[in-house]
Amino acid sequence: MLARHCFLRFVPLLAITACVLDAGLPGEAVAQGAPNCPTMRKINIGVSSAPPNVVHTTPYVAKELGLFAKYCIDANVIQFEGGQSATATTAVAQGSAISAVSDVAVGRGMKVRQIWGLAPRLPQSYMVAEGIKTAADLKGKRLSATGGGVGGFNWRMGREVLKSAGLEVGDAQFISSAMAGRLPGLVAGQIEGVSLHPEDVYLAKKQKPTLNVLVQLADLLPDYMFNAYGAASDWIARDRALLSDTIAAMIEANRTMYRDKAKVVPIIVKATEKPQEAVEFALDVLTRNCVWSVNEGFDPKRTSWSIDNSVAAGDIEADKKPTVEQVADVALAREAVAAAGGRVTIGNCKD
């Protein structure tokens, strides 16, 4: 098995305007000294926020626990200001990193494909200021558009919440800011509605108890495909083994987060820069709701629904609607699962 993992391959690593982290973590250093690795294959792995949310920390766990090194991979973790930001999409399209890829990117002609569903289910809540009781109350309010501005994730989630009350994006004011400004902006009253990850929901209620969760986004959009790693199509064709092994390491990391929370909490606290109690709260939410995948992370129904939703919302032109197969390379994800030891079920989590 190691012979395949250690086959020498070359990956183009272009300059990226982002935070490249090379933490020199002890677990990885030990693993990289292991035998049977004639060379360490390099790859850049993007995460969708800076600093990352708990749900995005899989690459950090894989790096510190030596799981990338186990597959003879030297991984740099890169932080982007939103998975659908211009910097992130350019990096993936150019083949200089793997990162989040949406059906919208494929539908708009980018030569990329999803290769693994990191977190199929939406982990966030839509949190609002005091006095907002229903989605209809968001009319005229200031909502977050962090993580890519118009067209970015927070903007899309705000649009979906407005749509549930028969409102349109023009019925509210969307405010762009840095990803790190989501929580402080809500607490300070600069915005009145924002999609927050579980750890930030915990901190928001602690800092300002009058803030409310308007809706769990997974309840509003149960079939929405939240986060899938993707790569340039020519990279997939050129070095499939490297990508498969990279995903296999992250599959092992996801499984560890379900099975050994005590081992991963310090890693996640360091990566997210969030208090331990907030991280532990988020871990419980994510694992209880099967947000992280333990296998391929793909479901054709989920991908198909997400494509149809993007077309209905106007994010993809109807005559350019991609197929499920054009969006997701499920076969590559299956290869990665096989490399990680085969399919597993952890509690109720099977994706």
MIMIMAR-21253 format. One record per residue (C-alpha): x, y, z; residue in three letters. Coordinates in steps of 0.001 Angstrom, whole numbers, padded with zeros to 6 digits, always signed. Example, Ala and Ser with C-alpha at 12.3 -4.5 7.8 and 13.67 -1.06 7.14 Angstrom:
<setors>
+012300-004500+007800Ala/+013670-001060+007140Ser/
</setors>
This chain:
<setors>
+000000+000000+000000Met/+002780+002428+000910Leu/+004437+001904-002434Ala/+001491+003552-004155Arg/+001332+006339-001597His/+005016+007141-002015Cys/+005183+007206-005797Phe/+006922+010450-006771Leu/+004577+012952-008401Arg/+004887+016639-009143Phe/+002181+019193-008326Val/+002311+022804-009565Pro/+002215+025129-006591Leu/+001523+028682-007720Leu/+001758+031780-005600Ala/-001444+032401-003643Ile/-002430+035603-001866Thr/-003537+034062+001380Ala/-002227+032964+004761Cys/-000032+029889+004281Val/+000502+028078+007547Leu/+003500+025853+008194Asp/+003162+025195+011861Ala/+005945+022642+012193Gly/+003695+020583+014447Leu/+005354+017811+016433Pro/+003070+014969+015415Gly/+003730+015627+011764Glu/+007458+016002+012249Ala/+007651+012545+013781Val/+005536+011004+011041Ala/+007549+012656+008265Gln/+010629+010940+009589Gly/+009001+007557+009037Ala/+010585+005094+006575Pro/+009228+004222+003119Asn/+008784+007839+002018Cys/+011507+008543-000574Pro/+009952+011981-001004Thr/+007127+013988+000525Met/+004566+015090-002058Arg/+003567+018720-001596Lys/+000033+020077-001727Ile/-001792+023235-000656Asn/-005095+022695+001154Ile/-007481+025604+001547Gly/-009890+026260+004389Val/-012874+028539+003912Ser/-012331+031145+006615Ser/-009556+032950+008434Ala/-009214+031859+011169Pro/-011049+028620+010424Pro/-014318+027587+011985Asn/-014378+024272+013828Val/-016027+022519+010867Val/-013103+023537+008619His/-010310+022219+010869Thr/-010016+018736+009373Thr/-006733+019571+007559Pro/-005198+020877+010797Tyr/-006104+017656+012607Val/-004733+015545+009768Ala/-001517+017587+009745Lys/-000813+017527+013477Glu/-001708+013863+013929Leu/+000702+012903+011148Gly/-002038+011553+008878Leu/-000835+013436+005811Phe/+002701+012233+006470Ala/+001402+008671+006732Lys/+000488+009000+003051Tyr/+003816+010706+002204Cys/+002172+014118+001843Ile/+003615+017467+002940Asp/+000523+019667+003288Ala/+000377+023444+003638Asn/-002908+024728+005040Val/-004113+028000+003505Ile/-006793+030270+004935Gln/-009174+032011+002537Phe/-011670+034798+003214Glu/-014594+032617+002175Gly/-014706+029388+000212Gly/-016316+031208-002730Gln/-014021+034248-002595Ser/-012161+035262-005745Ala/-008832+034181-004248Thr/-010117+030727-003340Ala/-011788+030056-006687Thr/-008735+031265-008603Thr/-006429+029036-006568Ala/-008542+025963-007284Val/-009038+026802-010958Ala/-005302+027295-011449Gln/-004487+024012-009763Gly/-002454+025589-006978Ser/-004675+024339-004141Ala/-007621+022156-003325Ile/-010403+023960-001514Ser/-014174+024289-001360Ala/-015863+023981-004762Val/-019562+024616-005362Ser/-021923+023500-008088Asp/-022139+027174-009055Val/-018458+027249-009985Ala/-018921+024253-012278Val/-022089+025704-013769Gly/-020271+028937-014545Arg/-017683+027116-016586Gly/-014789+026580-014179Met/-012846+023442-015050Lys/-013094+022008-011545Val/-014861+019131-009825Arg/-015722+018235-006275Gln/-013612+015329-005023Ile/-014862+014800-001446Trp/-017691+016021+000749Gly/-015956+017324+003877Leu/-019191+018386+005548Ala/-022362+017630+003583Pro/-024816+019122+006087Arg/-025105+022785+007001Leu/-023737+023327+010538Pro/-024781+026963+010968Gln/-027646+028778+012598Ser/-029031+032064+011319Tyr/-028678+034358+014296Met/-030463+037675+014660Val/-030729+040717+016854Ala/-033243+041146+019642Glu/-036795+041759+018477Gly/-036501+039752+015256Ile/-038888+036836+015662Lys/-039609+035717+012099Thr/-037921+035894+008714Ala/-040441+038579+007702Ala/-038940+040807+010415Asp/-035678+040934+008410Leu/-037198+043390+005931Lys/-035088+046539+005967Gly/-032519+045018+008314Lys/-028713+044910+007907Arg/-027577+041373+007071Leu/-024114+039904+006717Ser/-022480+039315+003336Ala/-019105+038159+004635Thr/-017197+035424+002846Gly/-017311+036656-000731Gly/-019832+039505-000682Gly/-022712+039240-003144Val/-022807+035612-004266Gly/-020800+034422-001258Gly/-022046+031928+001302Phe/-023437+034347+003897Asn/-025202+036352+001200Trp/-026749+033165-000208Arg/-027920+032023+003221Met/-029410+035430+003944Gly/-031210+035263+000622Arg/-032639+031844+001488Glu/-033894+033043+004863Val/-035520+036085+003225Leu/-037046+033857+000556Lys/-038716+031735+003237Ser/-040819+034793+004095Ala/-041486+035780+000493Gly/-038840+038517+000563Leu/-036073+039264-001936Glu/-032442+040306-001440Val/-033398+043899-002182Gly/-035673+043908+000860Asp/-032650+043930+003180Ala/-029273+045642+003255Gln/-026292+043317+002914Phe/-023072+044429+004602Ile/-019688+043030+003527Ser/-016868+042651+006018Ser/-013994+040358+006894Ala/-014947+036843+007984Met/-013686+037557+011490Ala/-016188+040416+011748Gly/-019297+038239+011723Arg/-019613+037687+015467Leu/-018368+041102+016672Pro/-020583+042814+014096Gly/-023681+041077+015400Leu/-022816+041681+019052Val/-022101+045366+018374Ala/-025317+045830+016401Gly/-023560+046646+013129Gln/-025470+043807+011488Ile/-028786+042286+012522Glu/-028633+038874+010888Gly/-025789+036496+010117Val/-025044+032828+009575Ser/-022951+031620+012521Leu/-021150+028367+013171His/-021925+026522+016439Pro/-018901+027828+018332Glu/-019872+031408+017462Asp/-023499+030781+018411Val/-022200+029707+021815Tyr/-020022+032813+022135Leu/-022740+035147+020837Ala/-025247+033991+023460Lys/-022570+034252+026141Lys/-021644+037804+025139Gln/-025169+039040+024415Lys/-027967+036776+025700Pro/-030661+038771+023861Thr/-029435+037467+020487Leu/-031619+034710+019054Asn/-031330+031790+016675Val/-033950+032450+013997Leu/-033540+029129+012186Val/-031175+026197+011903Gln/-030015+026310+008305Leu/-030041+022508+008045Ala/-033760+022628+008861Asp/-034388+025344+006283Leu/-032232+023667+003599Leu/-031951+019969+004531Pro/-030597+018903+001117Asp/-028112+021755+000628Tyr/-024541+020558-000018Met/-022494+022633+002400Phe/-018790+022010+001866Asn/-017034+019802-000664Ala/-013341+019885-001487Tyr/-012592+020263-005157Gly/-009692+020428-007554Ala/-008928+021546-011092Ala/-010046+018974-013650Ser/-006603+018756-015265Asp/-005014+018169-011852Trp/-007436+015297-011224Ile/-006430+013773-014557Ala/-002717+014351-013968Arg/-002236+013230-010354Asp/-005283+011405-009112Arg/-003271+009365-006584Ala/-002025+012458-004752Leu/-005545+013846-004447Leu/-006969+010492-003374Ser/-004314+010093-000684Asp/-004829+013659+000550Thr/-008538+013008+000958Ile/-007861+009646+002628Ala/-005811+011429+005293Ala/-008645+013886+005908Met/-011210+011081+006071Ile/-009111+009539+008836Glu/-009033+012936+010576Ala/-012830+013268+010415Asn/-013238+009812+011903Arg/-010851+010712+014717Thr/-012941+013775+015540Met/-015931+011484+016098Tyr/-014008+008847+018022Arg/-011453+010737+020122Asp/-012567+014260+020921Lys/-010012+014690+023686Ala/-007199+014167+021178Lys/-008442+016750+018698Val/-009737+019526+020978Val/-006285+021104+021624Pro/-005539+021091+017888Ile/-008843+022744+017039Ile/-008541+025330+019833Val/-005147+026358+018464Lys/-006338+026510+014859Ala/-009580+028419+015495Thr/-008277+030650+018280Glu/-011559+030041+020091Lys/-012081+029170+023783Pro/-012062+025477+024617Gln/-015644+025474+025891Glu/-016867+026924+022582Ala/-014886+024352+020612Val/-016239+021498+022732Glu/-019790+022802+022245Phe/-019264+022905+018467Ala/-017731+019425+018398Leu/-020811+018043+020133Asp/-023128+019773+017643Val/-021138+018683+014587Leu/-020755+015053+015601Thr/-024299+014671+016944Arg/-025745+016008+013684Asn/-023358+014046+011423Cys/-022117+017263+009802Val/-018660+015872+009031Trp/-018530+012979+006599Ser/-016997+009661+007610Val/-016904+008279+004054Asn/-017293+009895+000613Glu/-019587+012652+001844Gly/-021557+012566-001411Phe/-025234+011853-001997Asp/-026536+012250-005587Pro/-029854+013538-004212Lys/-028113+016280-002236Arg/-025928+017333-005165Thr/-028886+017303-007554Ser/-031006+019412-005187Trp/-028192+021929-004748Ser/-027775+022279-008517Ile/-031527+022775-009009Asp/-031595+025350-006210Asn/-028734+027281-007806Ser/-030536+027313-011145Val/-033818+028431-009548Ala/-032001+031237-007723Ala/-030295+032415-010907Gly/-026777+031515-009778Asp/-026473+029111-012728Ile/-028026+029766-016131Glu/-030615+027113-016934Ala/-029009+026192-020266Asp/-025669+025677-018495Lys/-027003+023469-015714Lys/-024348+020821-014936Pro/-025078+017178-014203Thr/-024300+015531-010892Val/-021414+013717-012592Glu/-019964+016981-013905Gln/-020030+018475-010412Val/-018779+015562-008301Ala/-016090+012960-008966Asp/-017624+010347-006693Val/-015254+007652-007962Ala/-012237+009565-006638Leu/-013895+009926-003238Ala/-014521+006172-003219Arg/-010846+005542-003963Glu/-009939+007715-000990Ala/-012341+005818+001282Val/-010762+002541+000182Ala/-007298+003926+000938Ala/-008517+004975+004400Ala/-009565+001390+005174Gly/-013023+001206+003612Gly/-016449+002505+004546Arg/-017453+002846+008200Val/-020486+003841+010217Thr/-019963+005889+013376Ile/-023132+006152+015437Gly/-025788+007328+012978Asn/-023237+008866+010613Cys/-022795+007069+007288Lys/-022099+009703+004601Asp/
</setors>
